[in-house]
Amino acid sequence: MPVTVTRTTVTTTMSSSSGLGSPTIVGSPRVLTQPLGLLRLLQLVSTCVAFSLVASVGAWTGPMGNWSMFTWCFCFSVTLIILIVELGGLQVRFPLSWRNFPITYACYAALFCLSSSIIYPTTYVQFLSHGRSRDHAIAATAFSCIACIAYATEVAWTRARPGEITGYMATVPGLLKVLETFVACVIFAFISDPVLYQHQSALEWCVAVYSICFILAAVAILLNLGDCTNVLPIAFPTFLSGLALISVIFYATALVLWPLYQFDQRHGGQPRRQMDVSCSRSHTYYVCYWDRRLAVAILTGINLLAYLADLVYSARLVFVRV
């Protein structure tokens, strides 16, 4: 849905076809000589080099290594698809809204590469013995950092400016939706073991909060990518405002309940890391329960701030139909 920025104007389409409302762009090799094209070539090369270095020595053992390898391969593949679409002028034939898809993907890719650039060296590379595998892993980490910067630069270049008519995902609330869903996915990874929350109904409520808010934010993103915001029984701006308000209230309760029942002894929590027997294990790829609880508490606060900013910025959007 296109938006205007002030006040940002968001434009909404009357049809669910991704080609309507978007200008037809004729493909040309000159796309690659433009600043954005050169930036995407850098993204393509850096992610390709990262996974190639790791694959050549098989340095991706364990879930953290697998995640990093998936990140680099996924980002390489989608960036290649974007370049092919632009070279061939196939934007109007693309099944998703080209007004919203590239910047949504760039934002996710920046977060993916950022996570790999932190997780891979801290949970894997530092435990490798000196040699060819370690050298390749360090070089892959460096190229992952380059890819992260390149994707973040694309987001900065293509995001909405005040007074500009653009797609919703290019606005601050749209980009915050990407951050909110990404953080929620990280939370889900940390609470993948039901032992962390099944012993208290208050903690189960927190898990419900993370799930409900994730689903609502994901629906908002998918509706914009599919150019089908008109299928909602209520106006899309009303849906966005309600989503942000409900998420702020829900996350505020989770920010209180999760630390209270995880770290307060009066409610069965463990205030100190030494009290958790799982933290006494020494394993390269293992994150103990207390560390997971702390990580979830921090990420809950981060997402609450994101939803608060989302609520504030959503009030500054002006939606128009095209």
VENTA-V260208 format. One line per field, one symbol per residue. ss: DSSP state (H for helix, E for strand, - for the rest). psi: psi as a letter, one per 20 degrees, with the letter a starting at -180 (. if undefined). burial: I if it has 24 or more other C-alpha atoms within 12 Angstrom, else O. A space follows every 10 residues. Layout:
ss->???
psi->???
burial->???
This chain:
ss->-EEEE--EEE EE-------- --------HH HHH-HHHHHH HHHHHHHHHH HHHHHHH--- -HHHHHHHHH HHHHHHHHHH HHHHHHHH-- HHH----HHH HHHHHHHHHH HHHHHHHHHH HHH-HHH--- -HHHHHHHHH HHHHHHHHHH HHHHHHHH-- ----EEEHHH -HHHHHHHHH HHHHHHHHHH ---HHH---- HHHHHHHHHH HHHHHHHHHH HHHHH---HH H----HHHHH HHHHHHHHHH HHHHHHHHHH HHH-HHH--- --HHH-HHHH --------HH HHHHHHHHHH HHHHHHHHHH HHHH--EEEE E-
psi->pqqqoepppp ppqiqipihq iqqpppqqii hiiqghghgh hggggghghg hggghhjkml qrhghhgggg gggghgghhg gghgghhilj giipiroihh gghgghgghg hghgghhggg hhiggiiqqp agggghhghh gghhgggggg hhhgghhirq qpiqprqhii rghghhhggg hghghgghhh khoihhiiip hhhhgghhgh gghggghhgg ghhhhjlkii iqirqghggg gggggghggg hghhhggghg ihiphhkjro hqhiiohhii qnpgjporgg hggggggghg hghghghghg gghhijqppq p.
burial->IIIIIOIIII IIIOOIIIII IIOOOOOOOO IOOOOIIOII IIIIIIIIII IIIIIOOOII IOOIIIIIII IIIIIIOIII OIIIIIOOOI IIOIOIIIII IIIIIIIIII IIIIIIIIII IOIIIOOOOO OOIIOIIIII IIIIIIIIII IIIIIOOIII IOOIIIIIII IIIIIIIIII IIIIIIIIII IOOOOIIOOO OIIOIIIIII IIIIOIIIII IIIIIIIIII OOOOOIIOII IIIIIIIIII IIIIIIIIII IIIOOOOOII OOOOOOOOOO OOOOOOIIII IIIIIIIIII IIIIIIIIII IOIIIIIIII IO
